[in-house]
Amino acid sequence: MVSQGSSPSLLEALSSDFLACKICLEQLRAPKTLPCLHTYCQGCLAQLADGGHLRCPECRETVPLPPAGVAAFKTNFFVNGLLDLVRARAGGDLRAGKPACALCPLVGGAGTGGPATARCLDCADDLCQACADGHRCTRQTHNHRVVDLVGYRAGWYDEEARERQAAQCPQHPGEALRFLCQPCSQLLCRECRLDPHLDHPCLPLAEAVRARRPGLEDLLAGVDNSLAELEAARTVEKEALARLREQAAKVGTQVEEVTEGVLRALLAQKQEVLGQLRAHVEAAEEAARERLGELESREQVARAAAAFARRVLSLGREAEILSLEGAIAQRLRQLQGCPRMPGPAPCLLPQLELHPGLLDKNCPLLRLSFDEPQLQKDSGKDEAGSQGGDEAQNRTQDGAKSERQGGIQPQSRDGAYTPKEDRAQTPQEDGAQTPREDRAQTPQEDGAQTPKEGRAQTPLEDEGAQTPRGSRSNKKRKFKGRLKSISREPSPAPGLNLEGSGLLPRPIFSCSFPTRMPGDKRSPRITGLCPFGPREVLVADEQNRALKRFSLSGDYRGAVPVPEGCSPCSVAALQGAVAFSAGARLYLVSPDGEVQWRRALSLSQASHAVAAMPSGDRVAVSVSGHVEVYNMEGSLATRFIPGGKANRGLRALVFLTASPQGNFVGSDWQQNSVVVCDGLGQVIGEYRGPGLHGCQPGSVSVDKKGYIFLTLREVNKVVVLDPKGSLLGDFLTAYHGLEKPRVTTMVDGRHLVVSLSNGTIHVFRVRPPDS
């Protein structure tokens, strides 16, 4: 490509596609130039003519068609001259594959001339050695430039040939264009000069070019200035787009960090409120037990005295009654004279009060504001400190200013939006701030896990400092007006599941079944899953060296035989075949177990992920930082390195069935991330955020909508990402009965099959978020 302001060389013009028609992609024939300066074949332009106009195929500019048709467009003599030079270099008449002399037939009268060895650049004729020697000896041609034909064909004399080349008149063949008619702005030969331009003022071509070149150069300089301005505007636009992407990434990080902090604060309030509730109930029960004990004691004494008096009155003789009358009367008076027990102490009944914003769908906790880019540039040096998390505690007002430019605006209790400093710290009712260390260590009850990602944001009612449990009066006074979150207490906790929020696909439990069969000698260890026909799944049991077939309802359908001694690891189903990795080999077998081919893989990798491409006729396998693709015959079809660097270790691999470009998703253990690549291995999305909980990513699956399901074995979770690799939240947790999920696969794009570490398989029906 020629840079701006420089002159293109003749070699560049001859060797580039400048002489090719952009419509037929062949060498230009009868080149015609449109007003937009794009040149095409006359015949190609005739096919584009439509209703008196035609549209340029390159710049899409509409050009009116001349009344005489396409032939009336200007002939590009410049391109014609270059084409003549190219044709001359390629050779004209050939005899036995060699060019023939152009003068021998004229002199000797023979049909064809002898073999040419030279070329006259002025006459543009190929000459034999005898004619070349005679060409230099005549009066008319002694000053012609005769050169070696081999050197001419090699391009050694292109510049000289171009200087001596003359444009030919299209009306009078053999006549060169020599004049410019000034009134008509038309090129003329000597024949054209006689009629009808005899009375018109004409200039020789060299003089006309000298007169008109300065004007063209001035116009070209103006266009160069416009190009410089366009380049500068394009640079500014790219910089603005880069700033936008940088700020968007920063705001996305803020959203994750702030959401995590809000969730931690909310869980801390939950534990605090539940603790207050338990303390209040325990204190009330203790006081009630004391009063009940005293009441029971007095009741027992009174009942015994009354029973004794009734027994004496009903069964005693007169003398006996009279003898005991004084003691009984005294005791009964004593019991009647005892001070009455006070009424029950007032019991303060707890009530849960929720922040109004929690129930108001029109009162979001987070909101985006959009400011002018100039403001962002003014506070650019402050934007570096606008991250959330630990930096929020030390942020100044300048940092808050930069954050408001495209940043997150947290909502306070009354609905107003407050700076981020007030959001990062959880203010209490008396104005004291809870230390971050106390919030980070969130106490859990009954072994519940602390969620970190994906839950919808919940507004907090920032009131009330933590009250010592010994101060009962403070607890009674501050119990009301607090935000209390009542959630399921028994373990396992549901975690950060967005089920029912409309943001994520929703899992609906279908069934669960074991994979251990009567003939198995060991407990199953499932290392691979793949769909195998309609509503059927193929299970790779590495421990028992078997490929088992099950229906989605748990019915055993038999097994695919594997070679003796093979322990299948990862498995994929192709068209009429099954591919699986075992040790350092890749196998392709038929459904009845016949080995079609095997390929050796790298020994430096413990396991190799296998995935079938959407076409079903190729299989991809991860090998030591790159991906190899084999066809059904076992030939290596392609090999690429994800991201262009061999620093990735893909331990799970799946192709996006909805992507015609062959995009795929992989779990990268070396980079501790989930990577989305196109069919050429270029990274188009990657996630390595806090949603992974510091765990190595496990098995991946993709549904028909393109949602990515990733297993996190250490925390008993399956999280979901969008098709570009951005985290959406938790999809399945221990709340759904997951215990150490190992491998997943998607059957029919709607059923997620999850294998657990104990060999059990759970089947969930995935309901899309828009259903």
C-alpha positions in Angstrom: 0.0 0.0 0.0 1.3 3.4 -0.9 1.6 5.8 2.0 0.0 9.2 1.9 2.0 11.9 0.1 4.4 9.4 -1.6 4.4 8.5 -5.3 3.7 4.9 -6.3 6.3 3.1 -8.3 5.7 1.5 -11.7 6.6 -1.9 -10.3 3.9 -1.5 -7.6 1.3 -0.6 -10.2 2.3 -3.6 -12.4 2.5 -6.2 -9.6 -0.5 -5.1 -7.6 -4.2 -5.7 -8.3 -4.4 -2.2 -9.8 -4.9 -3.7 -13.2 -7.6 -6.2 -12.2 -11.3 -5.4 -12.5 -13.0 -5.6 -9.1 -16.1 -7.0 -10.7 -14.8 -9.9 -12.7 -11.5 -10.2 -10.9 -9.7 -10.5 -14.2 -7.4 -8.2 -16.1 -9.2 -5.1 -17.2 -10.6 -5.1 -20.7 -11.6 -1.8 -22.3 -11.2 0.0 -19.0 -13.7 2.8 -18.3 -13.4 5.2 -15.4 -16.4 6.4 -13.4 -16.6 10.0 -11.9 -15.6 8.5 -8.6 -12.2 7.5 -10.2 -12.9 3.7 -10.0 -12.1 1.8 -13.1 -13.9 -1.4 -14.4 -14.3 -3.3 -17.6 -16.7 -1.8 -20.1 -18.6 -5.0 -20.3 -18.8 -5.4 -16.5 -20.2 -1.9 -16.2 -22.8 -2.6 -18.9 -24.2 -5.4 -16.7 -24.5 -3.0 -13.7 -26.5 -0.4 -15.6 -30.0 -0.1 -14.3 -32.6 2.5 -15.3 -30.4 5.3 -16.5 -27.9 5.0 -13.6 -25.5 2.7 -12.0 -23.9 2.3 -8.6 -20.1 1.9 -8.1 -19.4 -1.5 -6.5 -16.7 -0.1 -4.3 -17.8 3.3 -2.9 -21.6 2.7 -3.6 -21.9 6.1 -5.2 -24.7 6.4 -7.8 -23.5 7.6 -11.2 -25.9 8.8 -13.9 -25.5 6.8 -17.1 -24.6 8.9 -20.2 -27.0 8.9 -23.1 -24.6 7.0 -25.2 -24.3 4.3 -22.6 -21.4 2.9 -20.7 -19.1 3.4 -23.7 -19.4 7.1 -23.1 -17.5 7.0 -19.8 -13.9 8.2 -20.0 -11.4 5.7 -21.3 -8.6 5.2 -18.8 -5.6 5.7 -21.1 -3.3 5.4 -18.0 -4.5 1.9 -17.4 -4.4 1.1 -21.1 -0.7 2.1 -21.2 0.1 -0.1 -18.2 -1.8 -3.0 -19.8 0.1 -2.6 -23.0 3.3 -2.8 -21.0 2.2 -5.9 -19.2 1.0 -7.6 -22.5 4.3 -6.8 -24.2 6.2 -8.3 -21.3 4.1 -11.4 -21.5 4.8 -11.8 -25.3 2.8 -11.5 -28.5 3.0 -13.9 -31.4 4.6 -17.2 -30.4 6.3 -20.0 -32.4 7.2 -23.1 -30.6 6.8 -21.1 -27.4 9.2 -18.3 -28.5 8.3 -14.7 -29.7 8.6 -14.0 -33.4 10.2 -11.0 -35.1 7.6 -8.4 -36.2 9.6 -7.0 -39.2 10.7 -10.2 -41.0 7.2 -10.8 -42.5 7.2 -7.3 -43.9 10.7 -7.5 -45.4 10.8 -11.1 -46.7 7.1 -11.7 -47.3 7.2 -14.9 -45.4 4.3 -15.9 -43.1 6.1 -15.5 -39.9 9.4 -14.0 -38.8 12.4 -15.5 -37.1 12.8 -15.8 -33.3 13.0 -12.5 -31.6 16.0 -11.6 -29.5 15.5 -7.8 -29.0 12.8 -5.2 -28.6 12.5 -1.6 -29.8 11.0 0.5 -27.0 10.0 3.2 -29.4 8.2 1.0 -32.0 7.1 -1.5 -29.4 8.1 -4.3 -31.8 10.0 -7.6 -31.1 13.0 -8.0 -33.4 15.3 -10.8 -34.5 19.0 -10.2 -34.3 19.3 -9.2 -38.0 16.4 -6.8 -37.9 17.7 -5.3 -34.6 21.1 -4.5 -36.3 19.4 -3.0 -39.3 17.0 -1.0 -37.0 20.0 0.9 -35.7 21.3 1.8 -39.2 18.3 3.6 -40.7 17.9 7.4 -40.6 14.4 7.2 -39.1 15.2 4.7 -36.4 18.8 5.1 -35.5 17.9 6.9 -32.3 15.4 4.3 -31.2 16.1 2.4 -28.0 16.7 -1.3 -28.8 17.1 -3.6 -25.8 17.7 -7.3 -25.0 14.3 -9.1 -25.1 15.2 -11.3 -22.1 16.0 -8.3 -19.9 12.8 -6.6 -21.2 10.7 -9.5 -20.2 12.4 -9.5 -16.8 11.2 -5.9 -16.2 14.7 -4.3 -16.4 13.5 -1.6 -18.9 9.9 -1.0 -17.6 10.7 2.7 -16.7 12.3 3.4 -20.1 9.5 1.6 -22.0 6.9 3.6 -20.0 8.6 6.9 -20.9 8.7 6.1 -24.6 5.1 4.7 -24.6 2.5 6.7 -26.5 -1.2 6.5 -26.1 -3.0 5.3 -29.2 -6.0 7.1 -30.7 -9.1 4.9 -30.4 -10.5 6.4 -33.6 -7.4 6.1 -35.8 -5.4 2.9 -35.1 -1.7 3.4 -35.3 -1.9 7.1 -34.6 -0.6 8.4 -31.2 -2.4 11.0 -29.2 -0.4 14.2 -29.5 -2.6 17.2 -28.8 -5.2 18.5 -26.3 -8.2 20.5 -27.7 -8.6 23.2 -25.0 -12.3 24.0 -25.7 -13.3 20.3 -25.9 -10.8 19.0 -23.3 -10.3 16.1 -25.7 -7.1 14.2 -26.7 -6.4 14.3 -30.4 -4.1 12.6 -32.9 -2.9 14.2 -36.1 -5.9 12.9 -38.0 -8.3 14.2 -35.3 -6.6 17.6 -35.4 -7.6 18.2 -39.0 -11.3 17.7 -38.5 -13.5 18.7 -36.7 -11.0 20.5 -34.3 -9.1 22.4 -37.0 -10.2 25.8 -35.8 -9.9 25.0 -32.1 -6.9 26.1 -30.1 -4.8 23.0 -29.3 -1.7 22.4 -27.2 0.9 19.7 -27.4 0.4 17.2 -24.6 3.6 18.1 -22.8 2.7 21.8 -22.7 -0.8 21.0 -21.7 0.4 18.9 -18.8 2.8 21.6 -17.6 -0.1 24.1 -17.7 -2.6 21.9 -15.8 -0.3 20.0 -13.4 -0.1 22.8 -10.7 -3.9 22.9 -10.4 -4.1 19.2 -10.0 -1.3 19.2 -7.4 -3.1 21.9 -5.5 -6.2 19.9 -5.4 -4.2 16.8 -4.4 -2.6 18.7 -1.6 -6.1 19.7 -0.4 -7.2 16.1 -0.4 -4.1 15.1 1.5 -5.0 17.6 4.2 -8.5 16.2 4.3 -7.0 12.7 4.6 -4.9 13.9 7.5 -7.9 15.3 9.2 -9.8 12.1 8.6 -6.9 10.1 10.1 -6.8 12.4 13.1 -10.6 12.0 13.6 -10.3 8.3 13.2 -7.6 8.2 15.9 -9.7 10.3 18.2 -12.7 8.0 17.6 -10.6 5.0 18.4 -9.2 6.6 21.6 -12.8 7.5 22.7 -13.9 3.9 22.0 -10.9 2.6 24.0 -11.7 4.9 26.9 -15.3 3.7 26.8 -14.3 0.1 26.9 -11.8 0.7 29.7 -14.4 2.6 31.7 -17.0 -0.1 31.0 -14.6 -2.8 32.2 -13.9 -0.7 35.3 -17.6 -0.2 36.0 -18.2 -4.0 35.5 -15.5 -4.7 38.1 -17.1 -2.2 40.4 -20.5 -3.9 39.9 -19.0 -7.2 40.9 -17.1 -5.9 43.8 -19.9 -3.7 45.1 -22.4 -6.5 44.7 -20.1 -8.8 46.6 -19.7 -6.3 49.4 -23.4 -5.7 49.6 -24.1 -9.4 49.8 -21.5 -9.8 52.6 -23.0 -6.9 54.5 -26.5 -8.3 54.0 -25.4 -11.7 55.3 -23.7 -10.0 58.2 -27.0 -8.2 59.0 -28.8 -11.5 58.7 -26.6 -13.1 61.3 -26.8 -10.1 63.5 -30.6 -9.9 63.4 -31.0 -13.6 63.9 -28.6 -13.4 66.9 -30.7 -10.5 68.3 -33.8 -12.5 67.8 -32.4 -15.5 69.6 -31.0 -13.4 72.5 -34.4 -11.6 72.9 -36.3 -14.9 72.9 -33.8 -16.5 75.3 -34.0 -13.6 77.8 -37.8 -13.6 77.6 -37.9 -17.4 78.2 -35.6 -17.1 81.2 -37.8 -14.5 82.9 -40.9 -16.4 82.1 -39.4 -19.6 83.6 -38.6 -17.8 86.8 -42.2 -16.5 87.1 -43.7 -19.9 86.2 -41.6 -21.6 88.9 -42.8 -19.2 91.6 -46.4 -19.5 90.4 -46.2 -23.3 90.4 -44.8 -23.4 94.0 -47.5 -21.1 95.4 -50.1 -23.0 93.5 -48.9 -26.3 95.0 -48.9 -25.0 98.5 -52.4 -23.5 98.2 -53.8 -26.7 96.6 -52.4 -28.8 99.5 -53.9 -26.6 102.2 -57.3 -26.4 100.5 -57.3 -30.2 100.0 -56.5 -30.8 103.7 -59.3 -28.4 104.8 -61.9 -30.0 102.5 -60.9 -33.5 103.7 -61.3 -32.4 107.4 -64.6 -30.7 106.7 -66.0 -33.7 104.8 -64.7 -36.6 106.9 -63.9 -35.2 110.3 -66.0 -35.5 113.4 -67.3 -32.4 115.2 -64.6 -32.5 117.8 -61.9 -33.1 115.2 -63.1 -30.2 113.1 -63.3 -27.8 116.1 -59.9 -28.9 117.3 -58.3 -28.1 113.9 -60.4 -25.0 113.2 -57.9 -22.5 114.4 -54.9 -23.9 112.5 -56.9 -24.3 109.3 -58.3 -20.8 109.5 -55.0 -19.3 110.2 -53.4 -21.1 107.2 -56.1 -20.2 104.9 -56.0 -16.5 106.0 -52.2 -16.6 105.5 -52.7 -17.9 102.0 -55.3 -15.3 101.2 -53.2 -12.6 102.6 -50.1 -13.3 100.4 -49.4 -10.6 97.9 -50.8 -11.3 94.5 -48.4 -12.1 91.7 -47.9 -9.3 89.2 -49.3 -9.8 85.7 -47.2 -11.2 83.0 -44.3 -8.9 82.0 -44.8 -7.1 78.8 -43.3 -9.2 76.0 -41.9 -7.3 73.1 -42.9 -9.2 69.9 -40.3 -9.0 67.2 -41.4 -7.6 63.8 -39.5 -7.7 60.5 -39.3 -4.3 58.8 -38.0 -4.3 55.2 -36.5 -1.3 53.5 -39.0 0.2 51.0 -36.5 -0.1 48.2 -36.3 -3.8 48.7 -39.9 -4.2 47.4 -39.9 -1.3 45.0 -38.9 -2.5 41.5 -38.5 1.2 40.4 -35.9 1.9 43.1 -32.6 0.2 42.0 -29.6 -0.1 44.2 -27.2 0.5 41.4 -27.6 3.0 38.6 -25.4 4.1 35.7 -24.9 7.8 34.9 -23.4 9.0 31.7 -21.2 12.2 31.6 -19.4 14.1 28.9 -16.0 12.7 27.9 -14.4 16.0 28.7 -15.2 15.5 32.3 -13.7 12.1 32.2 -10.5 13.5 30.7 -10.3 16.2 33.4 -10.4 13.7 36.1 -8.5 11.0 34.3 -5.7 10.9 37.0 -8.3 10.3 39.6 -9.9 7.4 37.8 -7.1 5.1 38.8 -8.5 5.1 42.3 -12.1 4.5 41.5 -12.0 0.7 42.0 -14.3 -0.9 44.7 -13.4 -3.2 47.5 -10.5 -2.3 49.7 -9.7 0.9 47.8 -13.2 2.3 48.7 -12.1 2.9 52.3 -9.3 5.3 51.3 -11.1 7.1 48.4 -11.2 10.9 48.4 -13.8 13.2 46.9 -11.7 13.5 43.7 -11.9 9.7 43.3 -15.7 9.9 43.8 -15.9 12.5 41.1 -14.1 10.3 38.6 -16.4 7.4 39.6 -19.5 9.4 38.8 -18.4 9.6 35.1 -20.0 6.4 33.8 -19.7 4.8 37.3 -22.1 3.3 39.7 -24.4 5.4 41.8 -25.5 3.6 45.0 -28.9 4.2 46.4 -29.4 5.3 50.0 -32.3 4.6 52.3 -34.4 7.5 51.1 -33.9 6.8 47.5 -31.2 9.4 46.8 -27.9 8.3 45.3 -24.9 8.7 47.5 -21.1 8.5 46.7 -19.4 5.2 46.7 -17.6 5.8 50.0 -20.9 5.5 51.8 -21.7 2.4 49.9 -18.5 0.5 50.5 -18.8 0.9 54.3 -22.0 -0.3 55.9 -23.1 2.6 58.1 -24.9 1.7 61.3 -27.7 3.5 63.1 -25.5 5.5 65.5 -23.1 6.5 62.6 -20.4 4.1 63.5 -18.9 2.1 60.6 -18.5 -1.7 60.7 -14.9 -2.6 60.0 -14.4 -4.4 56.7 -12.7 -7.4 58.5 -15.9 -8.0 60.5 -17.9 -8.0 57.2 -15.6 -10.2 55.3 -15.7 -12.9 57.9 -19.4 -13.6 57.6 -20.6 -16.1 60.2 -22.7 -18.9 58.7 -25.2 -21.1 60.4 -25.5 -24.8 59.9 -22.6 -24.9 57.5 -24.2 -22.6 54.9 -21.8 -21.3 52.3 -21.1 -17.6 51.7 -22.3 -16.7 48.2 -20.1 -14.3 46.2 -21.5 -13.8 42.8 -24.7 -13.4 40.8 -27.5 -12.6 43.3 -29.7 -9.7 42.4 -28.7 -6.7 44.4 -30.6 -6.0 47.6 -30.8 -2.5 49.1 -29.6 -2.2 52.7 -31.2 -0.1 55.4 -28.1 1.5 56.9 -29.2 1.9 60.5 -28.2 0.6 63.9 -24.7 -0.4 65.1 -24.1 -3.9 66.3 -25.3 -4.0 69.9 -23.7 -6.1 72.6 -25.9 -9.0 73.5 -25.6 -8.2 77.2 -27.5 -4.9 76.7 -31.1 -6.1 76.6 -32.5 -2.6 76.6 -30.5 -1.6 73.6 -31.6 -4.7 71.8 -35.2 -3.9 72.5 -34.8 -0.3 71.4 -32.9 -1.0 68.2 -34.6 -4.2 67.1 -37.2 -2.3 65.2 -36.2 -0.2 62.2 -33.4 -2.6 61.2 -33.4 -4.4 57.9 -33.7 -8.1 58.7 -33.3 -10.8 56.1 -35.0 -14.1 56.9 -33.6 -17.0 54.7 -33.5 -20.7 54.9 -31.5 -21.8 57.8 -30.9 -25.5 57.3 -27.8 -26.6 55.3 -27.1 -26.7 52.4 -27.7 -23.0 51.5 -29.1 -22.1 48.2 -26.1 -19.8 47.5 -26.2 -17.1 44.8 -28.8 -18.6 42.6 -30.8 -16.3 40.4 -33.5 -18.8 39.9 -36.8 -17.1 39.1 -35.2 -13.7 38.6 -35.5 -13.8 34.8 -31.8 -13.2 34.4 -30.6 -16.8 34.2 -31.9 -20.1 32.7 -33.7 -22.0 35.5 -32.9 -25.6 36.4 -35.8 -27.9 36.9 -34.8 -31.3 38.5 -35.9 -34.2 36.3 -34.4 -37.4 37.8 -31.3 -38.9 39.4 -29.8 -42.4 38.8 -26.7 -44.4 39.7 -24.2 -45.5 37.0 -22.8 -48.6 38.8 -23.8 -51.8 37.1 -23.9 -55.3 38.5 -20.7 -56.3 36.6 -18.7 -53.3 37.9 -15.8 -54.3 40.2 -15.2 -50.8 41.5 -17.1 -47.6 42.2 -17.7 -45.6 39.1 -15.4 -42.6 38.4 -17.1 -40.6 35.6 -14.6 -38.6 33.6 -16.5 -37.9 30.5 -20.1 -37.3 29.3 -21.6 -36.6 25.8 -25.0 -36.8 24.1 -25.4 -40.1 22.3 -28.5 -40.0 20.1 -31.9 -38.6 21.1 -32.4 -38.3 24.8 -29.4 -40.6 25.5 -26.1 -39.9 27.2 -22.8 -41.8 26.9 -20.8 -42.1 30.2 -17.1 -42.6 30.3 -16.3 -44.7 33.5 -12.6 -44.5 33.8 -12.5 -46.7 36.9 -14.3 -49.6 35.3 -12.9 -49.0 31.8 -16.3 -48.7 30.2 -18.4 -46.5 28.0 -22.0 -46.9 29.3 -25.2 -45.8 27.6 -28.1 -44.4 29.6 -31.4 -42.8 28.7 -32.2 -39.5 30.4 -34.6 -41.3 32.6 -31.8 -43.6 33.9 -32.4 -46.8 31.8 -29.3 -48.7 31.0 -29.0 -49.1 27.2 -25.8 -51.2 27.1 -22.1 -50.2 26.4 -19.8 -49.2 23.6 -16.9 -51.7 23.7 -13.4 -50.2 24.2 -10.0 -51.8 23.4 -8.5 -54.1 26.0 -6.7 -52.1 28.8 -8.1 -48.7 27.7 -9.5 -46.4 30.5 -11.6 -43.8 28.6 -11.3 -40.3 29.9 -13.0 -37.7 27.8 -15.6 -38.8 25.2 -17.4 -37.3 22.2 -20.0 -38.7 19.8 -19.6 -38.2 16.0 -21.5 -39.3 13.0 -21.7 -43.1 13.5 -18.6 -43.2 15.7 -17.3 -42.4 19.1 -14.0 -40.6 19.9 -12.4 -40.8 23.3 -9.0 -40.1 24.9 -7.3 -42.7 27.0 -3.8 -42.1 28.4 -1.8 -40.4 25.7 -3.9 -41.7 22.8 -7.0 -40.6 20.8 -9.3 -43.4 19.6 -12.1 -43.5 17.1 -14.3 -46.5 17.4 -17.6 -47.6 15.9 -20.7 -48.1 18.1 -19.9 -51.9 18.2 -16.4 -51.3 19.4 -14.3 -51.7 16.2 -11.3 -49.4 16.3 -11.2 -47.3 13.2 -7.9 -45.4 14.1 -5.8 -44.3 17.0 -3.4 -41.4 17.3 -0.6 -40.8 19.8 -0.9 -37.6 21.8 1.5 -35.7 24.0 2.8 -37.4 27.1 3.3 -34.1 29.0 -0.5 -33.8 29.7 -2.3 -36.1 32.1 -5.6 -35.9 30.4 -6.9 -34.7 27.0 -10.2 -33.0 26.5 -12.2 -34.3 23.5 -15.1 -32.5 21.8 -17.1 -33.1 18.6 -17.4 -30.2 16.2 -21.0 -29.1 15.3 -20.7 -30.7 11.8 -20.3 -34.1 13.5 -17.5 -35.2 11.1 -14.5 -33.8 13.0 -13.1 -34.2 16.5 -11.0 -31.7 18.5 -8.6 -32.6 21.3 -6.5 -30.4 23.6 -2.8 -31.2 23.4 -0.2 -29.3 25.4 -1.4 -25.8 24.9 -2.9 -26.2 21.5 -6.0 -27.8 19.9 -5.7 -30.5 17.1 -8.7 -31.3 14.8 -8.9 -34.7 13.1 -11.3 -35.8 10.4 -13.2 -39.1 10.2 -10.2 -40.7 8.4 -7.8 -39.8 11.2 -5.9 -37.1 9.3 -4.9 -33.9 11.0 -7.3 -31.3 9.5 -6.0 -28.3 11.4 -4.0 -27.3 14.4 -4.2 -23.9 16.3 -3.1 -22.3 19.5 -5.9 -20.6 21.5 -5.0 -16.9 21.7 -1.8 -17.4 19.7 0.2 -18.3 22.8 1.1 -21.8 24.0 0.5 -20.9 27.6 -3.0 -22.4 28.1 -3.9 -25.8 29.4 -7.4 -26.7 28.3 -8.9 -29.4 30.5 -12.4 -29.2 29.2 -13.6 -28.4 25.7 -17.0 -27.9 24.0 -18.1 -26.3 20.7 -21.0 -23.9 20.5 -23.7 -25.7 18.5 -25.4 -22.4 17.5 -22.1 -21.0 16.0 -21.5 -21.7 12.3 -18.0 -20.3 12.7 -17.0 -23.2 15.0 -16.6 -21.2 18.2 -15.6 -23.2 21.2 -15.3 -22.8 25.0 -12.5 -24.2 27.1 -11.5 -24.4 30.8 -8.0 -23.1 31.1 -6.3 -24.5 34.2 -3.0 -22.6 33.6 -4.6 -19.2 33.3 -7.4 -20.2 35.8 -10.1 -18.9 33.4 -12.8 -19.8 31.0 -11.9 -18.8 27.5 -14.2 -18.5 24.4 -12.4 -18.7 21.0 -13.5 -18.6 17.4 -12.8 -21.4 14.9 -9.3 -20.0 14.2 -8.3 -20.0 17.9 -8.6 -16.2 18.4 -9.8 -15.4 21.9 -13.1 -13.5 21.7 -14.0 -13.7 25.4 -12.5 -14.7 28.7 -13.6 -14.8 32.3 -11.3 -15.1 35.3 -13.2 -13.0 37.9 -14.2 -13.6 41.5 -17.2 -15.7 40.3 -14.8 -18.7 40.1 -14.2 -18.4 43.9 -10.5 -19.0 43.4 -11.2 -22.5 42.0 -9.9 -24.1 38.9 -12.6 -24.2 36.2 -14.0 -27.7 35.5 -16.2 -29.2 32.9 -18.2 -26.9 30.5 -21.4 -27.3 28.6 -23.4 -25.1 26.3 -27.2 -25.0 25.7 -29.0 -24.2 22.5 -29.1 -20.5 23.4 -25.3 -20.3 23.9 -25.3 -20.1 27.7 -22.2 -21.7 29.1 -22.4 -23.9 32.2 -19.2 -24.3 34.2 -18.6 -26.7 37.1 -16.7 -25.6 40.2 -16.1 -28.8 42.0 -14.4 -27.3 45.1 -17.5 -25.3 46.1 -20.2 -27.7 44.7 -21.5 -25.3 42.1 -22.4 -24.9 38.5 -22.2 -21.3 37.3 -23.5 -19.9 34.1 -21.9 -17.4 31.7 -23.3 -15.7 28.7 -22.2 -16.6 25.1 -19.4 -14.0 25.3 -17.9 -15.4 28.5 -19.3 -12.9 31.1 -20.5 -14.3 34.4 -24.2 -14.2 35.1 -24.4 -16.1 38.4 -24.8 -19.5 40.0 -27.0 -21.9 38.2 -26.8 -25.0 40.4 -25.5 -25.2 44.0 -25.5 -27.7 46.9 -29.1 -26.5 47.5 -30.0 -28.5 44.4 -28.4 -31.7 45.7 -25.0 -31.2 44.0 -22.1 -32.9 45.9 -18.8 -32.5 44.1 -19.9 -32.2 40.5 -17.3 -33.6 38.1 -18.5 -33.6 34.5 -21.5 -32.0 32.6 -23.0 -32.3 29.2 -26.0 -30.9 27.4 -28.4 -33.2 25.7 -30.8 -31.9 23.0 -29.8 -28.4 24.1 -32.3 -28.5 26.9 -31.2 -31.2 29.4 -28.2 -30.6 31.6 -26.6 -33.9 32.8 -24.3 -33.5 35.8 -22.2 -36.4 37.2 -21.2 -36.4 40.8 -18.0 -37.7 42.4 -19.9 -40.7 43.8 -21.0 -41.9 40.4 -24.6 -40.6 40.6 -26.0 -38.6 37.7 -28.5 -35.7 38.1 -30.6 -34.6 35.1 -32.0 -31.0 35.0 -34.3 -29.6 32.4 -33.1 -26.1 31.5 -35.8 -23.5 31.2 -34.6 -20.5 29.2 -34.9 -17.1 30.9 -37.4 -15.8 28.3 -39.9 -18.7 28.8 
